[in-house]
Amino acid sequence: MKETKKLEFKSDITNTFLKTVSAFANYEGGQIRFGVADNGEVIGLKDPVQSCLDIENKINDTIRPQPQYELVVQESDKTVILTVEAGRNKPYTYKSKAYRRNDTATIEVDELELTRLILQGKNINYEELPADNQELSFKILEKRAKQEIGIKSLNKDVLKTLNLYSDSDGYKQAAALLADENEFPGIDIARFGESISIILKRVTFEHESVLEELEKAVRIYRDYYQYEEIQGIERKKVEKIPEEAFRETIANALIHRTWDVNAQIRVMMFDDRIEISSPGGLPTGISEEEYLKGNVSILRNPILGNVFYRLHIVEILGTGIVRIQEAYKYSDKKPVFEIFDNSIKVILPVIGNADLTEDEKVVYEVLSKTMPKSISEITDMTPFGKSKVTTLLKNLIRKNYVSVTGNGRGTKYKL
């Protein structure tokens, strides 16, 4: 056995375990096993029943408020297992200090994190707090709302409906994020040359509406990752990186980032990829697997997310990752999601088949790398006739997307 972020070993009972109880109750819960050495070796306790009572008394006497926990005595190896549940009445403190887990260590939270715990305990998000500046204008939001929602004007009643304003507190922080001018950090974009030491372009959008920052970032993207290709008398737009994926990634970063830290959303553009890093790890209560599969939607900024949804910037809340992945449906290169404690990075590669026609993509989609298919099998899986499938396969072979195995009636095709 090894210690983890949610599992700690204690060879005996000292007050140090109480810091970990605070950490588990403040965040995702966890387990402490008493009678186990740091290296995972089971050494047992002299009197596990008495030890169980001592643990209970120490928690009840020192942790405020009272956390939810369970104690189990393991008679077989004379150990005690303490399971602490994640609590709702945060912060849970030991000697008036709150703690958190940092990998396998337990450390005191800083002032910013303590404020977040207090807000969570009151079931309040940062974006719901009153805005520092109550003199706000919303020309950009009003223009977009008229186009997408059909309102005549962005009055106080509409702002209340969007949960951006209340009679008791005035404008909320979410309103400030959408205001024409604000004091929030924004998006920092850098375009690199042959190496990270060569910066071809650097621009920062900040202190303005997040709606404007999003559109400006998309315009920069278009300069480098879109172009037009002339095919006969027609002009075809080619995307080296899907615009839908880039727009969704930036929108997700704005909706899910932590806004109480003075850090930019960082966009690093390279010839073969774009890397987007946003402040703030996963919200409490969602695992990395759930995040990547889109099974659970926990918004860090639900007010802002709802506005983005109403303005049709995002289609369905909580499906951003799925939509990004869907944009790479026909590409052999896929987006990468890297999850850290205090940030999330999304890497969007240049797609591997940007030069395919829509019909070629249909055939490409039914092919496999490991199971070659005959022309008859491919024809049955597409809406095309055998002659057209044959032509499309020749194009895919010429573009080096498809290879041929066998010959004659045994001819088959694979990616």
Phi, psi and omega in degrees: 000148178228149176290146178226186178296334183244014179217127179229146178252143174225125180286330176214189186252106172234167185292349182297333182293340182293331175296321180289326174301315177301315182296314181296317181293328181284337186235250192256013182077175180172187186224138174242129179249117180267139184094017179233130180287165181302331182274004178093359180285129179280119181245345176076168178244150181298315181223086185298329180293314177295321178300322179299317178295320179297318180297314180300315181296319181296319179294313182296329184275337191237336183268126180232131352288180183292122178276164174272126181208167179220138179244133179229129177268125177263098183294331185298322181236011177058045175244166177235132179250121177253118178251121182252129179273149172295129186261165179260337186266053183288155358276147173265121188242152172238118185054045176066016177236142179258149185231162176216164178267136174237094190061244181259008180253154177249124184228158179287141179285152176277179185298319180297314181293326177296319177299320178297318179297320179298316179296319178297320178298330178267003181059044180238135174268155180304321183293345179275347181292154177299138179294144179296322179254122181260003176259085187241149174237154188224048181296318182292314179297318181298316179300315181291321180294323177297321182289316190264328183257333179088022178283158178273324178204155181267079181269181183298325180297318178294318179297324176293319179299323178279000179064031179262349184214143173223152181295329184280320186249351183078213180291141177266169179300326177299323177295319179298323178298328182266354181290159182299326178226141177204185182249016184274150172293162185232236185238125179253119184243133176228132176253122185257155177269229184291337178216170182291346179275352179252107180257114181277329180205142178220126180214144179233129175252119182205170179058031177217174182305137178297335176296318179290321179297321178298312183293323178294321178296321179295323179295321176296316178305314184298329181297330188249339189235012173228145174204166179254140180239129181274121177237099184069239179261003183252152174253129182246129177280128179246131178250116177289326172232131183302127178300322180302319181292317180294313181299317181296321180295316179294317178299317178299318180298319180292322182286322190259350184289163172274126184263358180266011174243144182272072181222144181276155160285124187255126179243117180247118185254127178236171179299325187252000183191167169233134177247124179243118180244131180237143180293139179103125176281205180289143175298150178300134177102000179231134180271166179298321180295317179296322178297313184289329180272347180071023182287327185233136179244110174237107183275131174287329180232076186295329179294311179297319179298320179294322178295316178299322179293314181296329180273005178063028174281320170242146186277304180228125182299135177092359181251014185302315182296318179298319181293323176297315179295322180295327179295340179256021184305321185261009184258142175280349175254134186243155177294153180241138180241121180246123185253125176239170181299323187239012179196163175229132178244134175243127180250117179255108181280159170296129186294150186275359181216049183293342184263013179275143173282169180298320179293320178297325179294325179298315179292317180303321185293328184273352180276162182227155176280334187250341183236093180300148181234149176277167178300321180297317179296318180293318180299319180296336184262001180232164179276010186259161173280170184297323181296315181292322178299320179298317179295317181295321178295320177299320178296317180293325176293317180297326180272006176067030175262339186229143175240160184247137174236148179075186178206166181062224180290344179269010180292130179223163186232142177214164178290000000 
